[in-house]
Amino acid sequence: MARRSSRSFPVTVTQLPLVRCQICGRTIAHQPGRANEVLTEHYVKAHPEMLGSGPPVAEPDDSQ
């Protein structure tokens, strides 16, 4: 049985800041200073219906 050489490689663990989606509650990690960009990307992918210009406005009924 051949013995494999055991090498250890250093591992760096970085703790990133988190933001939480107000709609679905998902926690999203981001690099410092990029929270807005990352959260907007999440909204585009997961909640595109929420990015409209607001709720639809009913048009007046002219049939009277």
PyMOL Python script that loads the backbone (N, CA, C, O; Angstrom):
from pymol import cmd

cmd.read_pdbstr("""\
ATOM      1  N   MET A   1       0.842  -1.163   0.000  1.00  0.00           N
ATOM      2  CA  MET A   1       0.000   0.000   0.000  1.00  0.00           C
ATOM      3  C   MET A   1       0.902   1.247   0.000  1.00  0.00           C
ATOM      4  O   MET A   1       1.727   1.426   0.896  1.00  0.00           O
ATOM      5  N   ALA A   2       0.736   2.080  -0.992  1.00  0.00           N
ATOM      6  CA  ALA A   2       1.548   3.284  -1.099  1.00  0.00           C
ATOM      7  C   ALA A   2       0.990   4.365  -0.187  1.00  0.00           C
ATOM      8  O   ALA A   2      -0.220   4.567  -0.089  1.00  0.00           O
ATOM      9  N   ARG A   3       1.889   5.034   0.457  1.00  0.00           N
ATOM     10  CA  ARG A   3       1.465   6.116   1.351  1.00  0.00           C
ATOM     11  C   ARG A   3       1.476   7.427   0.575  1.00  0.00           C
ATOM     12  O   ARG A   3       2.467   7.774  -0.068  1.00  0.00           O
ATOM     13  N   ARG A   4       0.359   8.153   0.642  1.00  0.00           N
ATOM     14  CA  ARG A   4       0.262   9.438  -0.045  1.00  0.00           C
ATOM     15  C   ARG A   4       0.905  10.512   0.815  1.00  0.00           C
ATOM     16  O   ARG A   4       0.748  10.527   2.036  1.00  0.00           O
ATOM     17  N   SER A   5       1.618  11.393   0.173  1.00  0.00           N
ATOM     18  CA  SER A   5       2.243  12.455   0.948  1.00  0.00           C
ATOM     19  C   SER A   5       1.148  13.403   1.453  1.00  0.00           C
ATOM     20  O   SER A   5       0.220  13.763   0.728  1.00  0.00           O
ATOM     21  N   SER A   6       1.289  13.773   2.672  1.00  0.00           N
ATOM     22  CA  SER A   6       0.284  14.620   3.301  1.00  0.00           C
ATOM     23  C   SER A   6       0.790  16.056   3.316  1.00  0.00           C
ATOM     24  O   SER A   6       1.739  16.385   4.027  1.00  0.00           O
ATOM     25  N   ARG A   7       0.157  16.890   2.538  1.00  0.00           N
ATOM     26  CA  ARG A   7       0.499  18.314   2.525  1.00  0.00           C
ATOM     27  C   ARG A   7      -0.700  19.082   3.048  1.00  0.00           C
ATOM     28  O   ARG A   7      -1.843  18.789   2.698  1.00  0.00           O
ATOM     29  N   SER A   8      -0.434  20.037   3.863  1.00  0.00           N
ATOM     30  CA  SER A   8      -1.543  20.872   4.304  1.00  0.00           C
ATOM     31  C   SER A   8      -1.442  22.217   3.592  1.00  0.00           C
ATOM     32  O   SER A   8      -0.365  22.799   3.468  1.00  0.00           O
ATOM     33  N   PHE A   9      -2.564  22.677   3.141  1.00  0.00           N
ATOM     34  CA  PHE A   9      -2.627  23.947   2.454  1.00  0.00           C
ATOM     35  C   PHE A   9      -3.330  24.943   3.364  1.00  0.00           C
ATOM     36  O   PHE A   9      -4.350  24.618   3.972  1.00  0.00           O
ATOM     37  N   PRO A  10      -2.800  26.132   3.460  1.00  0.00           N
ATOM     38  CA  PRO A  10      -3.463  27.118   4.315  1.00  0.00           C
ATOM     39  C   PRO A  10      -4.833  27.485   3.743  1.00  0.00           C
ATOM     40  O   PRO A  10      -5.009  27.595   2.530  1.00  0.00           O
ATOM     41  N   VAL A  11      -5.771  27.668   4.624  1.00  0.00           N
ATOM     42  CA  VAL A  11      -7.122  28.031   4.227  1.00  0.00           C
ATOM     43  C   VAL A  11      -7.453  29.360   4.881  1.00  0.00           C
ATOM     44  O   VAL A  11      -7.264  29.537   6.084  1.00  0.00           O
ATOM     45  N   THR A  12      -7.945  30.284   4.087  1.00  0.00           N
ATOM     46  CA  THR A  12      -8.362  31.574   4.616  1.00  0.00           C
ATOM     47  C   THR A  12      -9.873  31.651   4.570  1.00  0.00           C
ATOM     48  O   THR A  12     -10.480  31.456   3.517  1.00  0.00           O
ATOM     49  N   VAL A  13     -10.470  31.931   5.692  1.00  0.00           N
ATOM     50  CA  VAL A  13     -11.919  32.074   5.765  1.00  0.00           C
ATOM     51  C   VAL A  13     -12.210  33.545   5.983  1.00  0.00           C
ATOM     52  O   VAL A  13     -11.748  34.152   6.949  1.00  0.00           O
ATOM     53  N   THR A  14     -12.976  34.102   5.078  1.00  0.00           N
ATOM     54  CA  THR A  14     -13.332  35.511   5.168  1.00  0.00           C
ATOM     55  C   THR A  14     -14.791  35.624   5.559  1.00  0.00           C
ATOM     56  O   THR A  14     -15.654  34.995   4.947  1.00  0.00           O
ATOM     57  N   GLN A  15     -15.065  36.410   6.561  1.00  0.00           N
ATOM     58  CA  GLN A  15     -16.448  36.642   6.947  1.00  0.00           C
ATOM     59  C   GLN A  15     -16.921  37.920   6.260  1.00  0.00           C
ATOM     60  O   GLN A  15     -16.395  39.005   6.505  1.00  0.00           O
ATOM     61  N   LEU A  16     -17.913  37.771   5.406  1.00  0.00           N
ATOM     62  CA  LEU A  16     -18.438  38.901   4.654  1.00  0.00           C
ATOM     63  C   LEU A  16     -19.646  39.494   5.376  1.00  0.00           C
ATOM     64  O   LEU A  16     -20.351  38.785   6.095  1.00  0.00           O
ATOM     65  N   PRO A  17     -19.885  40.786   5.188  1.00  0.00           N
ATOM     66  CA  PRO A  17     -21.090  41.385   5.756  1.00  0.00           C
ATOM     67  C   PRO A  17     -22.333  40.786   5.097  1.00  0.00           C
ATOM     68  O   PRO A  17     -22.271  40.300   3.968  1.00  0.00           O
ATOM     69  N   LEU A  18     -23.447  40.823   5.801  1.00  0.00           N
ATOM     70  CA  LEU A  18     -24.691  40.248   5.315  1.00  0.00           C
ATOM     71  C   LEU A  18     -25.786  41.292   5.235  1.00  0.00           C
ATOM     72  O   LEU A  18     -25.823  42.231   6.030  1.00  0.00           O
ATOM     73  N   VAL A  19     -26.678  41.121   4.267  1.00  0.00           N
ATOM     74  CA  VAL A  19     -27.909  41.898   4.190  1.00  0.00           C
ATOM     75  C   VAL A  19     -29.054  40.906   4.061  1.00  0.00           C
ATOM     76  O   VAL A  19     -28.860  39.784   3.591  1.00  0.00           O
ATOM     77  N   ARG A  20     -30.234  41.312   4.472  1.00  0.00           N
ATOM     78  CA  ARG A  20     -31.393  40.430   4.403  1.00  0.00           C
ATOM     79  C   ARG A  20     -32.426  41.039   3.461  1.00  0.00           C
ATOM     80  O   ARG A  20     -32.736  42.227   3.540  1.00  0.00           O
ATOM     81  N   CYS A  21     -32.954  40.200   2.567  1.00  0.00           N
ATOM     82  CA  CYS A  21     -34.003  40.625   1.644  1.00  0.00           C
ATOM     83  C   CYS A  21     -35.263  40.901   2.448  1.00  0.00           C
ATOM     84  O   CYS A  21     -35.681  40.076   3.260  1.00  0.00           O
ATOM     85  N   GLN A  22     -35.864  42.050   2.225  1.00  0.00           N
ATOM     86  CA  GLN A  22     -37.075  42.428   2.952  1.00  0.00           C
ATOM     87  C   GLN A  22     -38.297  41.650   2.485  1.00  0.00           C
ATOM     88  O   GLN A  22     -39.302  41.601   3.195  1.00  0.00           O
ATOM     89  N   ILE A  23     -38.229  41.040   1.300  1.00  0.00           N
ATOM     90  CA  ILE A  23     -39.375  40.319   0.755  1.00  0.00           C
ATOM     91  C   ILE A  23     -39.359  38.856   1.179  1.00  0.00           C
ATOM     92  O   ILE A  23     -40.334  38.366   1.749  1.00  0.00           O
ATOM     93  N   CYS A  24     -38.260  38.153   0.905  1.00  0.00           N
ATOM     94  CA  CYS A  24     -38.224  36.712   1.172  1.00  0.00           C
ATOM     95  C   CYS A  24     -37.424  36.347   2.414  1.00  0.00           C
ATOM     96  O   CYS A  24     -37.463  35.197   2.852  1.00  0.00           O
ATOM     97  N   GLY A  25     -36.702  37.297   2.987  1.00  0.00           N
ATOM     98  CA  GLY A  25     -35.938  37.031   4.189  1.00  0.00           C
ATOM     99  C   GLY A  25     -34.613  36.340   3.958  1.00  0.00           C
ATOM    100  O   GLY A  25     -33.922  35.996   4.917  1.00  0.00           O
ATOM    101  N   ARG A  26     -34.238  36.126   2.696  1.00  0.00           N
ATOM    102  CA  ARG A  26     -32.981  35.454   2.389  1.00  0.00           C
ATOM    103  C   ARG A  26     -31.804  36.326   2.817  1.00  0.00           C
ATOM    104  O   ARG A  26     -31.824  37.542   2.625  1.00  0.00           O
ATOM    105  N   THR A  27     -30.786  35.705   3.393  1.00  0.00           N
ATOM    106  CA  THR A  27     -29.577  36.402   3.791  1.00  0.00           C
ATOM    107  C   THR A  27     -28.581  36.337   2.643  1.00  0.00           C
ATOM    108  O   THR A  27     -28.333  35.269   2.084  1.00  0.00           O
ATOM    109  N   ILE A  28     -28.009  37.493   2.293  1.00  0.00           N
ATOM    110  CA  ILE A  28     -27.117  37.583   1.151  1.00  0.00           C
ATOM    111  C   ILE A  28     -25.800  38.201   1.611  1.00  0.00           C
ATOM    112  O   ILE A  28     -25.786  39.282   2.199  1.00  0.00           O
ATOM    113  N   ALA A  29     -24.701  37.513   1.340  1.00  0.00           N
ATOM    114  CA  ALA A  29     -23.369  38.020   1.677  1.00  0.00           C
ATOM    115  C   ALA A  29     -22.898  38.966   0.579  1.00  0.00           C
ATOM    116  O   ALA A  29     -23.239  38.794  -0.591  1.00  0.00           O
ATOM    117  N   HIS A  30     -22.119  39.954   0.964  1.00  0.00           N
ATOM    118  CA  HIS A  30     -21.599  40.906  -0.018  1.00  0.00           C
ATOM    119  C   HIS A  30     -20.234  41.393   0.415  1.00  0.00           C
ATOM    120  O   HIS A  30     -19.874  41.300   1.589  1.00  0.00           O
ATOM    121  N   GLN A  31     -19.486  41.906  -0.521  1.00  0.00           N
ATOM    122  CA  GLN A  31     -18.205  42.519  -0.203  1.00  0.00           C
ATOM    123  C   GLN A  31     -18.485  43.901   0.364  1.00  0.00           C
ATOM    124  O   GLN A  31     -19.478  44.527  -0.007  1.00  0.00           O
ATOM    125  N   PRO A  32     -17.638  44.385   1.247  1.00  0.00           N
ATOM    126  CA  PRO A  32     -17.862  45.716   1.829  1.00  0.00           C
ATOM    127  C   PRO A  32     -18.058  46.774   0.746  1.00  0.00           C
ATOM    128  O   PRO A  32     -17.286  46.860  -0.208  1.00  0.00           O
ATOM    129  N   GLY A  33     -19.100  47.568   0.915  1.00  0.00           N
ATOM    130  CA  GLY A  33     -19.398  48.637  -0.026  1.00  0.00           C
ATOM    131  C   GLY A  33     -20.233  48.217  -1.219  1.00  0.00           C
ATOM    132  O   GLY A  33     -20.529  49.049  -2.076  1.00  0.00           O
ATOM    133  N   ARG A  34     -20.623  46.952  -1.305  1.00  0.00           N
ATOM    134  CA  ARG A  34     -21.374  46.475  -2.462  1.00  0.00           C
ATOM    135  C   ARG A  34     -22.756  45.946  -2.093  1.00  0.00           C
ATOM    136  O   ARG A  34     -23.365  45.228  -2.887  1.00  0.00           O
ATOM    137  N   ALA A  35     -23.261  46.278  -0.920  1.00  0.00           N
ATOM    138  CA  ALA A  35     -24.554  45.753  -0.467  1.00  0.00           C
ATOM    139  C   ALA A  35     -25.670  46.137  -1.428  1.00  0.00           C
ATOM    140  O   ALA A  35     -26.494  45.293  -1.781  1.00  0.00           O
ATOM    141  N   ASN A  36     -25.712  47.383  -1.854  1.00  0.00           N
ATOM    142  CA  ASN A  36     -26.774  47.852  -2.736  1.00  0.00           C
ATOM    143  C   ASN A  36     -26.757  47.097  -4.060  1.00  0.00           C
ATOM    144  O   ASN A  36     -27.805  46.684  -4.556  1.00  0.00           O
ATOM    145  N   GLU A  37     -25.587  46.919  -4.621  1.00  0.00           N
ATOM    146  CA  GLU A  37     -25.445  46.224  -5.905  1.00  0.00           C
ATOM    147  C   GLU A  37     -25.882  44.757  -5.800  1.00  0.00           C
ATOM    148  O   GLU A  37     -26.593  44.254  -6.671  1.00  0.00           O
ATOM    149  N   VAL A  38     -25.460  44.085  -4.745  1.00  0.00           N
ATOM    150  CA  VAL A  38     -25.780  42.673  -4.567  1.00  0.00           C
ATOM    151  C   VAL A  38     -27.270  42.494  -4.279  1.00  0.00           C
ATOM    152  O   VAL A  38     -27.895  41.568  -4.795  1.00  0.00           O
ATOM    153  N   LEU A  39     -27.835  43.372  -3.463  1.00  0.00           N
ATOM    154  CA  LEU A  39     -29.261  43.268  -3.148  1.00  0.00           C
ATOM    155  C   LEU A  39     -30.113  43.579  -4.375  1.00  0.00           C
ATOM    156  O   LEU A  39     -31.135  42.928  -4.593  1.00  0.00           O
ATOM    157  N   THR A  40     -29.713  44.557  -5.174  1.00  0.00           N
ATOM    158  CA  THR A  40     -30.440  44.855  -6.404  1.00  0.00           C
ATOM    159  C   THR A  40     -30.397  43.660  -7.355  1.00  0.00           C
ATOM    160  O   THR A  40     -31.407  43.324  -7.974  1.00  0.00           O
ATOM    161  N   GLU A  41     -29.245  43.022  -7.472  1.00  0.00           N
ATOM    162  CA  GLU A  41     -29.124  41.833  -8.325  1.00  0.00           C
ATOM    163  C   GLU A  41     -30.062  40.722  -7.830  1.00  0.00           C
ATOM    164  O   GLU A  41     -30.677  40.023  -8.635  1.00  0.00           O
ATOM    165  N   HIS A  42     -30.167  40.566  -6.515  1.00  0.00           N
ATOM    166  CA  HIS A  42     -31.084  39.565  -5.956  1.00  0.00           C
ATOM    167  C   HIS A  42     -32.526  39.899  -6.328  1.00  0.00           C
ATOM    168  O   HIS A  42     -33.278  39.017  -6.743  1.00  0.00           O
ATOM    169  N   TYR A  43     -32.919  41.173  -6.182  1.00  0.00           N
ATOM    170  CA  TYR A  43     -34.284  41.574  -6.528  1.00  0.00           C
ATOM    171  C   TYR A  43     -34.583  41.337  -8.004  1.00  0.00           C
ATOM    172  O   TYR A  43     -35.682  40.903  -8.348  1.00  0.00           O
ATOM    173  N   VAL A  44     -33.624  41.614  -8.876  1.00  0.00           N
ATOM    174  CA  VAL A  44     -33.820  41.406 -10.314  1.00  0.00           C
ATOM    175  C   VAL A  44     -34.072  39.930 -10.609  1.00  0.00           C
ATOM    176  O   VAL A  44     -34.940  39.595 -11.415  1.00  0.00           O
ATOM    177  N   LYS A  45     -33.313  39.047  -9.960  1.00  0.00           N
ATOM    178  CA  LYS A  45     -33.447  37.617 -10.219  1.00  0.00           C
ATOM    179  C   LYS A  45     -34.644  36.995  -9.502  1.00  0.00           C
ATOM    180  O   LYS A  45     -35.393  36.225 -10.103  1.00  0.00           O
ATOM    181  N   ALA A  46     -34.828  37.322  -8.230  1.00  0.00           N
ATOM    182  CA  ALA A  46     -35.825  36.629  -7.415  1.00  0.00           C
ATOM    183  C   ALA A  46     -37.173  37.342  -7.337  1.00  0.00           C
ATOM    184  O   ALA A  46     -38.197  36.691  -7.131  1.00  0.00           O
ATOM    185  N   HIS A  47     -37.194  38.658  -7.497  1.00  0.00           N
ATOM    186  CA  HIS A  47     -38.433  39.425  -7.325  1.00  0.00           C
ATOM    187  C   HIS A  47     -38.601  40.491  -8.411  1.00  0.00           C
ATOM    188  O   HIS A  47     -38.772  41.666  -8.087  1.00  0.00           O
ATOM    189  N   PRO A  48     -38.557  40.109  -9.685  1.00  0.00           N
ATOM    190  CA  PRO A  48     -38.635  41.127 -10.738  1.00  0.00           C
ATOM    191  C   PRO A  48     -39.952  41.905 -10.722  1.00  0.00           C
ATOM    192  O   PRO A  48     -39.995  43.059 -11.149  1.00  0.00           O
ATOM    193  N   GLU A  49     -41.016  41.282 -10.235  1.00  0.00           N
ATOM    194  CA  GLU A  49     -42.311  41.969 -10.188  1.00  0.00           C
ATOM    195  C   GLU A  49     -42.300  43.140  -9.217  1.00  0.00           C
ATOM    196  O   GLU A  49     -43.135  44.038  -9.325  1.00  0.00           O
ATOM    197  N   MET A  50     -41.377  43.145  -8.281  1.00  0.00           N
ATOM    198  CA  MET A  50     -41.311  44.202  -7.284  1.00  0.00           C
ATOM    199  C   MET A  50     -40.528  45.421  -7.777  1.00  0.00           C
ATOM    200  O   MET A  50     -40.499  46.443  -7.091  1.00  0.00           O
ATOM    201  N   LEU A  51     -39.901  45.337  -8.935  1.00  0.00           N
ATOM    202  CA  LEU A  51     -39.073  46.435  -9.430  1.00  0.00           C
ATOM    203  C   LEU A  51     -39.812  47.367 -10.373  1.00  0.00           C
ATOM    204  O   LEU A  51     -39.207  48.274 -10.946  1.00  0.00           O
ATOM    205  N   GLY A  52     -41.116  47.157 -10.541  1.00  0.00           N
ATOM    206  CA  GLY A  52     -41.902  48.038 -11.400  1.00  0.00           C
ATOM    207  C   GLY A  52     -41.963  49.438 -10.826  1.00  0.00           C
ATOM    208  O   GLY A  52     -41.409  49.703  -9.760  1.00  0.00           O
ATOM    209  N   SER A  53     -42.620  50.315 -11.515  1.00  0.00           N
ATOM    210  CA  SER A  53     -42.704  51.705 -11.066  1.00  0.00           C
ATOM    211  C   SER A  53     -43.772  51.900  -9.999  1.00  0.00           C
ATOM    212  O   SER A  53     -44.095  53.036  -9.653  1.00  0.00           O
ATOM    213  N   GLY A  54     -44.306  50.846  -9.489  1.00  0.00           N
ATOM    214  CA  GLY A  54     -45.322  50.938  -8.443  1.00  0.00           C
ATOM    215  C   GLY A  54     -46.501  50.059  -8.794  1.00  0.00           C
ATOM    216  O   GLY A  54     -46.493  49.393  -9.829  1.00  0.00           O
ATOM    217  N   PRO A  55     -47.519  50.046  -7.941  1.00  0.00           N
ATOM    218  CA  PRO A  55     -48.682  49.217  -8.225  1.00  0.00           C
ATOM    219  C   PRO A  55     -49.446  49.741  -9.431  1.00  0.00           C
ATOM    220  O   PRO A  55     -49.458  50.946  -9.681  1.00  0.00           O
ATOM    221  N   PRO A  56     -50.077  48.858 -10.174  1.00  0.00           N
ATOM    222  CA  PRO A  56     -50.830  49.322 -11.351  1.00  0.00           C
ATOM    223  C   PRO A  56     -51.960  50.255 -10.929  1.00  0.00           C
ATOM    224  O   PRO A  56     -52.628  50.037  -9.918  1.00  0.00           O
ATOM    225  N   VAL A  57     -52.152  51.288 -11.721  1.00  0.00           N
ATOM    226  CA  VAL A  57     -53.191  52.272 -11.439  1.00  0.00           C
ATOM    227  C   VAL A  57     -54.390  51.958 -12.334  1.00  0.00           C
ATOM    228  O   VAL A  57     -54.239  51.764 -13.540  1.00  0.00           O
ATOM    229  N   ALA A  58     -55.573  51.911 -11.738  1.00  0.00           N
ATOM    230  CA  ALA A  58     -56.784  51.632 -12.519  1.00  0.00           C
ATOM    231  C   ALA A  58     -57.082  52.821 -13.417  1.00  0.00           C
ATOM    232  O   ALA A  58     -57.014  53.976 -12.995  1.00  0.00           O
ATOM    233  N   GLU A  59     -57.414  52.513 -14.666  1.00  0.00           N
ATOM    234  CA  GLU A  59     -57.768  53.580 -15.607  1.00  0.00           C
ATOM    235  C   GLU A  59     -59.223  53.955 -15.400  1.00  0.00           C
ATOM    236  O   GLU A  59     -60.043  53.097 -15.076  1.00  0.00           O
ATOM    237  N   PRO A  60     -59.552  55.221 -15.581  1.00  0.00           N
ATOM    238  CA  PRO A  60     -60.951  55.659 -15.376  1.00  0.00           C
ATOM    239  C   PRO A  60     -61.884  54.990 -16.390  1.00  0.00           C
ATOM    240  O   PRO A  60     -61.512  54.745 -17.537  1.00  0.00           O
ATOM    241  N   ASP A  61     -63.080  54.709 -15.939  1.00  0.00           N
ATOM    242  CA  ASP A  61     -64.094  54.065 -16.787  1.00  0.00           C
ATOM    243  C   ASP A  61     -64.912  55.147 -17.462  1.00  0.00           C
ATOM    244  O   ASP A  61     -65.652  55.866 -16.791  1.00  0.00           O
ATOM    245  N   ASP A  62     -64.794  55.282 -18.803  1.00  0.00           N
ATOM    246  CA  ASP A  62     -65.492  56.323 -19.567  1.00  0.00           C
ATOM    247  C   ASP A  62     -66.823  55.837 -20.127  1.00  0.00           C
ATOM    248  O   ASP A  62     -67.397  56.517 -20.977  1.00  0.00           O
ATOM    249  N   SER A  63     -67.335  54.700 -19.693  1.00  0.00           N
ATOM    250  CA  SER A  63     -68.558  54.149 -20.280  1.00  0.00           C
ATOM    251  C   SER A  63     -69.831  54.721 -19.655  1.00  0.00           C
ATOM    252  O   SER A  63     -70.915  54.206 -19.930  1.00  0.00           O
ATOM    253  N   GLN A  64     -69.746  55.736 -18.848  1.00  0.00           N
ATOM    254  CA  GLN A  64     -70.949  56.297 -18.202  1.00  0.00           C
ATOM    255  C   GLN A  64     -71.671  57.263 -19.069  1.00  0.00           C
ATOM    256  O   GLN A  64     -72.695  57.812 -18.662  1.00  0.00           O
TER     257      GLN A  64
END
""", "prot")
cmd.dss("prot")
cmd.show_as("cartoon", "prot")
cmd.util.cbc("prot")
cmd.orient("prot")
